[in-house]
Amino acid sequence: MDTRERYIEESAAYMTKTNTYIEIPTSPLKDMIENTDKFLRILVSTKQMPQVLSDKLRSSMTESELSNLYYNAKDHKITISKDS
């Protein structure tokens, strides 16, 4: 059975080997919501979007969350023993 520590070690090795994954130290969600809100306000002020639509599109800091991305094992590379 794999341990948490082994999983972390293997993940770190894979990330280093492929150089394709980065760990984000802090959540960029606040900046994303603020930038979106700023953009929506510009659209409303230039009359390119009605205020009602802007209100529907506006995100909430308390209700929003940033999804976590994980890589999954490839089914075709998993070996299954015949004893199981």
N, C-alpha and C positions, 0 to 999 in steps of 0.2 A: 504494500500500500504506500502510495506517495505521501510525503509529508508536506506541510505548508512551506517549510524552508526549502525543500528540494524544488518545489514548484516555482518559488521566487528566484532561486538560483538559475533554473532552466530558462525561465522567462527573461531574466537579465542577460543570459548568454545569447539567447535567440535575438533579443533586441540589439545587442552589440554586433552580432554576426551579420544581421540583415541591414542594420542602420536605417530602418524604416519606421520605427516606433519611438516616440518620445513621451515621457511622463510630464504632465503639466503640473507644476508645483502648486499653483493656485487656480481656482475656478475663474474662467474668463466670462462667466455668465453676467455679472453685473455690468461690465463694459459692453457686452453684446446688447443687453437690454437698453442701456443708456444710449448707445449709438442708434439703435432702431427707433427709439422714442424721438431722438433728435431728427432723424430722417423723416419720420411721420409728421412731426411738427412743421418741417420745411414744406412738405407736400401740402399740408393744410393751409399754411400761410400764403403759399403761392397759388392757392385755389386749384390744385391739381388732384386733390382728394377731399371728399367731404369729411367733416369732423366726425360724423357718425361712424363712418368706415374706419377712421383712425382709432376711435375708441374700441372698436371690435378687434382690431389688429394689435393693439397695445398689449405687451406682456407684463406680467406681474412678478415682482421679485419673490413674493411669498408663495405663488402658485407654480412658478417655473423651476425646472431643474435641468441640469446638463446631463445628457446620457453618458453612460460609461461604455467604452468600446473594448471588447475583448477579442482575442483571436481564438478560434476553435480548432480542435484537433481535426485533421483531415481523415474522413471516414475510410478512404482507400488506403491509408497508411497504418491503420490500427490493426494489429495482429490479434486474432482470437484463437485461443487454444481449444483443441477439440475435447479437452477434459471437462470444460465448463458446461 
